[in-house]
Amino acid sequence: MPYGLLIEYHEDRAALDLGLHPYKPEPGRDRVLSDARVWFQCKGVRTTTLGAAEFLASDAVVVSALRLDHVRYWYGAADPVYLVIYVEADDVFLAHEIRDLVDAAGGMAMLATLQERGQKTLTLTVPRKSRLETSLERMPHHRSIRVDGPHFRGRPLGHRYDPLRSELEPLPPIEFEALVSRLLELHDFRVKNEIDLRPMLSGEIGRVRALRGTLYLTYEWVTPLGTQFGIDGISDFRLEAQPESAHGEVLVIIHSEIHAAPSRTSAIDRFLKKCEAEGVSRALVFFNDTDLGGTFGGWFSTFQPLLRTPQGLGSLAFNVLTTTLVYLEFVDRLRWKYLNYLW
């Protein structure tokens, strides 16, 4: 099969008809299986129930008499479950993820209400535009992660690493920029303009990008400089640094290739005053080096008062390891200076 490997149950006890282990969506390469599995529950609608004219005139196909306990099981499944409908009148297959269909009808609260009323079945509607071919193209982008391992503040991470006490090795500059950009994207950072900082800085410090924009979601981080790593032999309690955060109008600086640390200039003074006058509330600095070196101090002193704590590779590890989508996307490109494990 061109989309992946089929998975079949030999006995009909799982309330699922068929599964698919999709190939990764990587053109030009040998087929490599993704880390997700997708499941199907298949139904058919005969022409005697839905004619061709009626089907073409409607926006959706009604699927009735679905067992409520099965729908609850599919909705809560760890892997995506698709309701697949064969429409005989048009000789076409429709497919839509069960969770989306249920959410459109009221979500888990709706299912719980029906159960409380003693209802055994329910009806869902599958949009006519949800063709199987389109859904198959989307399926390799699903992800499955383990949620039964260690957690961080009740948040399943998909790994066993301590976000507060690990540090990345320096990344290639392009990869570092991509990593930071993805973190900001997931916090809904919307760029307004890019600024050339080089004429304002003293000397050549390496590759630097500066972006003005708005963080629509609060971005939080924790520096390892205020975090306790070991224990004192008396208690296993360990101190954590106070979280930093940014939200709203920000200046983002990405120092991806380190030649030297920056130092304050009169041009930087004028630039910072201009930023404050334009409503910038915080500067976020990401640098591709350890938090313990001179790069940290250079940025910290250069961009006061807009900058509180710049993020090096120890601080950035916190965001990578607690933003599971980023970790899974970059895991094969990350190298670690040190890793500590969650207890």
C-alpha positions in Angstrom: 0.0 0.0 0.0 1.5 3.4 -0.9 0.4 5.1 2.3 1.8 2.7 4.9 1.5 -0.8 6.3 -2.0 -2.1 7.1 -2.7 -3.5 10.6 -5.5 -6.0 11.1 -7.1 -7.7 14.1 -7.8 -11.4 13.6 -10.7 -11.2 16.0 -13.4 -8.5 16.1 -13.1 -7.5 19.8 -11.5 -4.0 19.6 -14.4 -2.1 18.0 -11.9 -1.2 15.2 -11.9 -2.6 11.6 -8.4 -1.8 10.4 -5.3 0.2 11.2 -2.5 1.9 9.2 1.1 2.5 10.1 1.8 5.5 7.8 5.0 6.2 6.0 6.7 9.5 6.8 5.9 12.3 4.3 9.4 12.6 2.9 9.5 12.7 -0.9 12.5 11.4 -2.7 13.5 9.0 0.1 12.9 5.3 0.7 9.8 4.7 2.6 10.3 5.1 6.3 7.5 4.3 8.8 6.3 7.2 11.0 5.9 6.9 14.8 2.1 7.1 14.6 -0.6 4.6 14.0 -4.1 5.4 12.7 -7.2 3.3 13.1 -10.4 3.0 11.1 -14.0 2.2 11.9 -15.8 1.5 8.6 -19.4 2.0 7.7 -21.4 1.9 4.5 -24.4 3.9 3.2 -26.4 2.2 0.5 -28.1 3.9 -2.3 -31.5 2.9 -0.9 -30.7 5.0 2.1 -28.9 7.9 0.4 -29.4 8.5 -3.3 -26.9 10.2 -5.6 -28.9 13.4 -6.0 -29.5 13.7 -2.3 -25.8 13.1 -1.5 -24.6 15.7 -4.0 -27.0 18.3 -2.6 -25.9 17.8 1.0 -22.9 19.0 2.9 -22.6 15.9 5.1 -23.5 12.3 5.4 -25.5 11.3 8.5 -24.2 8.1 10.3 -26.7 6.8 12.8 -26.9 4.0 15.3 -23.2 4.3 16.4 -22.8 2.6 19.8 -22.1 5.2 22.4 -19.6 3.1 24.3 -17.6 2.6 21.1 -17.6 6.3 20.3 -16.4 7.1 23.8 -13.6 4.5 23.3 -12.6 5.9 20.0 -12.7 9.5 21.3 -10.3 8.7 24.2 -8.0 6.5 22.2 -4.3 7.2 22.3 -4.1 7.0 18.5 -6.3 8.8 16.0 -9.5 6.9 15.0 -11.2 7.8 11.7 -14.8 7.1 10.8 -14.7 5.9 7.2 -17.9 5.9 5.2 -18.5 4.2 1.8 -21.2 6.1 -0.1 -22.6 3.6 -2.6 -24.5 6.2 -4.6 -21.3 8.1 -5.6 -18.8 5.2 -5.2 -16.7 7.3 -2.9 -15.1 6.9 0.5 -15.3 9.7 3.2 -13.0 9.7 6.2 -12.9 12.1 9.2 -11.3 11.8 12.6 -13.8 10.8 15.3 -12.5 13.3 17.8 -13.2 16.2 15.5 -16.7 14.9 14.7 -17.5 14.5 18.4 -16.1 17.9 19.3 -18.3 19.5 16.6 -21.4 17.8 18.2 -20.6 18.9 21.8 -17.5 16.9 22.8 -17.0 14.6 25.8 -19.6 16.6 27.8 -22.2 15.6 25.2 -21.2 11.9 25.4 -21.3 12.0 29.1 -24.8 13.5 29.1 -26.1 10.9 26.7 -24.7 8.2 28.9 -26.3 9.7 32.0 -29.7 9.6 30.1 -29.2 5.9 29.4 -28.8 6.4 25.6 -27.1 3.5 23.9 -26.5 5.0 20.4 -25.9 8.3 18.7 -25.6 10.0 15.3 -22.6 11.8 13.8 -22.3 13.7 10.5 -19.3 13.3 8.2 -18.6 16.3 5.9 -19.0 15.5 2.2 -15.6 17.2 1.5 -13.8 14.8 3.8 -12.5 12.5 1.1 -10.4 9.5 2.1 -7.6 10.5 -0.2 -7.3 13.9 1.5 -7.3 12.3 5.0 -4.7 9.8 4.0 -2.3 12.6 3.1 -2.8 14.1 6.5 -2.3 10.9 8.5 1.5 10.8 8.4 1.5 14.1 10.3 -0.2 12.5 13.4 2.1 11.7 16.3 1.8 9.2 19.1 3.8 9.6 22.4 4.1 7.7 25.6 2.2 9.3 28.5 2.8 6.6 31.1 6.3 7.6 31.9 7.7 10.4 34.1 5.8 13.7 34.0 6.7 17.3 34.7 4.1 19.1 36.8 1.5 16.7 35.6 2.4 17.2 32.0 3.4 14.1 30.0 6.6 14.8 28.1 7.3 11.8 25.9 10.8 11.4 27.4 12.5 10.9 30.8 14.8 14.0 30.9 14.8 16.7 33.6 13.9 20.0 31.9 15.4 22.1 34.7 18.7 20.3 34.9 19.9 19.5 31.3 21.8 21.4 28.7 22.1 21.3 24.9 25.3 21.2 23.0 25.6 24.1 20.5 23.6 23.5 17.3 24.6 24.5 13.8 23.4 28.1 13.3 20.6 27.3 10.9 19.3 24.5 13.2 19.5 26.9 16.2 17.4 29.5 14.4 14.9 26.9 13.3 14.6 25.6 16.9 14.0 29.0 18.4 11.6 30.0 15.5 9.5 26.9 16.1 9.3 27.6 19.8 8.1 31.1 19.1 5.7 30.0 16.4 4.0 27.7 18.9 3.6 30.7 21.3 2.0 32.6 18.4 4.8 35.1 17.8 3.8 37.3 15.0 6.7 39.2 13.4 6.2 42.9 12.4 9.6 43.6 11.1 13.3 42.6 11.2 16.0 44.9 12.4 19.7 44.9 11.5 21.6 45.2 14.8 25.0 44.9 13.3 25.7 48.6 12.8 24.7 49.2 16.4 27.0 46.6 18.0 30.7 47.0 18.7 32.7 44.6 16.6 31.8 41.4 14.9 30.0 39.0 17.3 28.7 36.5 14.8 25.3 35.8 13.2 22.5 37.7 14.9 18.9 38.3 13.9 16.5 40.7 15.6 12.8 40.7 15.2 10.1 43.0 16.4 6.7 41.4 17.0 3.9 40.4 19.3 3.7 37.3 21.5 0.0 36.4 21.6 0.7 33.6 24.1 2.8 33.9 27.2 6.3 32.5 26.7 7.9 31.2 30.0 11.4 29.9 30.8 13.5 29.0 33.8 17.2 29.7 34.0 19.5 27.0 35.4 21.6 29.7 37.1 19.1 29.7 40.0 18.2 26.1 40.0 19.6 23.6 42.5 21.1 20.5 40.8 22.2 18.3 43.7 21.0 17.5 47.2 22.7 18.3 50.5 22.4 14.8 52.1 19.8 16.0 54.6 16.8 16.5 52.3 16.0 15.7 48.7 14.2 19.0 48.3 15.8 21.2 45.6 15.3 24.8 44.8 14.0 26.0 41.4 14.7 29.3 39.9 11.7 31.7 39.6 10.1 31.5 36.1 10.6 34.3 33.7 7.9 35.3 31.2 7.1 37.5 28.2 3.9 38.5 26.6 2.8 41.2 24.1 5.2 43.5 22.3 8.7 42.1 22.3 12.1 42.3 20.7 13.5 38.9 19.8 17.3 38.5 19.3 18.7 35.2 18.0 22.5 34.9 18.3 23.0 31.6 16.4 26.8 31.8 15.7 29.0 33.0 18.5 32.2 34.9 17.7 32.1 37.3 20.6 29.8 38.7 23.3 28.1 42.1 22.6 28.9 45.3 24.4 26.8 48.4 25.0 27.1 51.3 22.5 25.5 54.7 22.2 23.6 53.4 19.2 22.2 50.6 21.4 21.1 53.1 24.0 19.2 55.1 21.4 17.7 51.9 19.9 16.4 50.7 23.3 14.8 54.1 24.1 13.1 53.9 20.7 11.8 50.4 21.4 10.4 51.4 24.8 8.7 54.5 23.2 7.1 52.2 20.7 5.6 49.9 23.4 8.2 47.1 23.5 7.8 45.5 27.0 10.6 42.9 26.9 13.6 41.7 25.0 14.1 38.0 24.5 17.6 36.9 23.7 18.5 33.4 22.6 22.2 32.5 22.2 23.8 29.3 21.0 26.2 28.9 24.0 26.2 27.8 27.6 24.5 30.1 30.2 27.6 30.1 32.3 29.9 31.9 29.8 30.6 35.5 28.8 27.9 35.6 26.1 25.3 35.6 28.9 26.9 38.6 30.6 27.4 40.5 27.3 23.8 40.3 26.4 22.6 40.9 30.0 24.5 44.2 30.3 23.9 45.4 26.7 20.1 45.3 26.6 19.1 46.5 30.1 16.4 47.4 31.1 14.4 45.5 28.5 16.2 42.3 29.0 16.1 40.4 32.3 17.6 36.9 31.7 18.9 35.9 28.3 18.5 32.2 27.3 21.5 30.0 26.6 21.5 26.3 25.9 20.7 25.3 29.5 17.8 27.6 29.8 16.6 26.8 26.3 16.7 23.0 27.2 13.8 23.8 29.6 11.6 25.0 26.7 12.6 22.2 24.3 11.9 19.5 26.9 8.6 20.9 28.0 7.3 21.8 24.5 6.7 18.2 23.4 6.0 19.1 19.8 9.3 20.8 19.4 11.2 18.0 21.2 9.7 15.4 18.9 10.4 17.4 15.8 14.0 18.1 16.6 14.9 15.0 18.7 17.2 13.5 16.0 19.1 16.8 15.7 19.7 17.5 19.3 22.9 16.7 21.1 23.3 17.1 24.8 26.2 18.5 26.9 24.6 16.8 29.9 21.2 15.1 30.6 19.7 14.6 34.0 16.7 12.2 34.4 13.5 12.8 36.2 13.2 10.9 39.5 
